[in-house]
Amino acid sequence: MRPTWLWGLICAGIFCGSTGGILLKKAAVEVGRAGSLPAQLLAACTNPRLVGAVVLYVIPLGFWIYLLRFVPISWLQPIFSLTYVLTPLLALAFLGEPVPPARWIGIGVIIVGVFLVARS
């Protein structure tokens, strides 16, 4: 059994990574409307969603480095794959992106795999 604080960091990392992906998608659409390449680069550097996405991608990296001091990478890497479960749920809720049945099946396979790894 892993300590509660460890699971808290893992969940926070998964949430940050998934939320960062959603912000990145929104920022990419906004930046793409800027027109020319120089205008897009300026828009990217000043886009708060893009800056937020980068920050939300760096936070899990810090958690990852810290957590690797306490758990094997062969255990932690599969657990962090729950990002691939949460991201489609957030995309459905906040972006209105459809999630086809085959993808739901894949998400279910990830969940089963994470359950098996977590119990090992």
C-alpha positions as CSV (number, residue, x, y, z in Angstrom):
1,M,0.0,0.0,0.0
2,R,1.4,3.4,-1.0
3,P,1.1,6.4,1.4
4,T,-1.7,8.9,0.8
5,W,0.8,11.8,0.1
6,L,2.2,9.8,-2.8
7,W,-1.2,9.2,-4.3
8,G,-1.9,12.9,-3.8
9,L,1.1,14.0,-5.8
10,I,0.3,11.5,-8.5
11,C,-3.3,12.7,-8.8
12,A,-2.1,16.3,-8.8
13,G,0.4,15.5,-11.6
14,I,-2.2,13.7,-13.7
15,F,-4.7,16.6,-13.2
16,C,-2.1,19.2,-14.1
17,G,-1.0,17.3,-17.2
18,S,-4.5,16.8,-18.4
19,T,-5.5,20.4,-17.7
20,G,-2.4,21.6,-19.5
21,G,-3.4,19.7,-22.6
22,I,-6.8,21.3,-22.6
23,L,-5.3,24.8,-22.3
24,L,-2.8,23.9,-25.0
25,K,-5.6,23.0,-27.4
26,K,-7.4,26.2,-26.7
27,A,-4.3,28.3,-27.1
28,A,-3.3,26.6,-30.3
29,V,-6.7,27.5,-31.8
30,E,-6.4,31.1,-30.6
31,V,-2.8,31.5,-31.8
32,G,-3.6,30.0,-35.2
33,R,-6.0,32.9,-35.8
34,A,-3.2,35.5,-35.5
35,G,-2.4,35.3,-39.3
36,S,1.3,35.5,-40.3
37,L,4.0,33.5,-38.7
38,P,5.5,36.5,-36.8
39,A,2.0,37.4,-35.6
40,Q,1.5,33.8,-34.4
41,L,4.8,33.8,-32.6
42,L,3.9,37.0,-30.8
43,A,0.5,35.7,-30.0
44,A,1.9,32.5,-28.7
45,C,4.4,34.3,-26.4
46,T,1.6,36.5,-25.0
47,N,-1.2,34.0,-24.8
48,P,-2.1,33.4,-21.1
49,R,-3.6,29.9,-21.9
50,L,-0.3,28.9,-23.6
51,V,1.8,30.1,-20.7
52,G,-0.6,28.3,-18.3
53,A,-0.3,25.1,-20.3
54,V,3.5,25.2,-20.2
55,V,3.4,25.8,-16.4
56,L,0.9,22.9,-16.0
57,Y,3.2,20.6,-18.0
58,V,6.2,21.5,-15.9
59,I,4.5,20.9,-12.5
60,P,4.1,17.2,-13.2
61,L,7.7,17.0,-14.2
62,G,8.7,18.2,-10.8
63,F,6.4,15.7,-9.1
64,W,7.8,13.0,-11.3
65,I,11.4,13.7,-10.4
66,Y,10.4,13.8,-6.7
67,L,8.3,10.6,-6.8
68,L,11.1,8.7,-8.6
69,R,13.0,8.9,-5.3
70,F,10.4,6.7,-3.6
71,V,8.9,4.4,-6.2
72,P,10.2,2.3,-9.2
73,I,9.8,3.9,-12.6
74,S,8.2,0.6,-13.8
75,W,5.4,1.3,-11.3
76,L,5.1,5.1,-11.7
77,Q,5.1,5.4,-15.5
78,P,2.0,3.3,-16.0
79,I,0.2,5.1,-13.2
80,F,0.8,8.4,-14.9
81,S,-0.9,7.0,-18.0
82,L,-4.2,8.0,-16.2
83,T,-3.5,11.3,-17.9
84,Y,-4.8,9.5,-21.1
85,V,-8.0,8.8,-19.2
86,L,-8.6,12.2,-17.8
87,T,-7.7,14.2,-20.8
88,P,-10.5,12.8,-23.1
89,L,-13.0,13.4,-20.3
90,L,-11.9,17.0,-20.0
91,A,-11.9,17.4,-23.8
92,L,-15.5,16.1,-23.8
93,A,-16.6,18.4,-21.0
94,F,-14.7,21.6,-21.9
95,L,-14.1,21.4,-25.6
96,G,-17.1,19.4,-26.7
97,E,-14.8,16.9,-28.5
98,P,-16.5,13.6,-29.2
99,V,-15.0,10.4,-27.8
100,P,-15.9,7.5,-30.1
101,P,-16.7,4.0,-28.7
102,A,-13.3,2.5,-29.7
103,R,-11.6,5.2,-27.7
104,W,-13.7,4.5,-24.7
105,I,-12.7,0.8,-25.0
106,G,-9.0,1.9,-25.1
107,I,-9.6,4.1,-22.0
108,G,-11.1,1.1,-20.2
109,V,-8.0,-1.0,-21.1
110,I,-5.8,1.8,-19.6
111,I,-7.8,1.8,-16.4
112,V,-7.6,-2.0,-16.1
113,G,-3.8,-1.9,-16.7
114,V,-3.3,0.9,-14.1
115,F,-5.3,-1.1,-11.6
116,L,-3.1,-4.2,-12.2
117,V,0.1,-2.1,-11.9
118,A,-1.1,-0.3,-8.8
119,R,-1.8,-3.5,-7.0
120,S,1.6,-5.0,-7.8
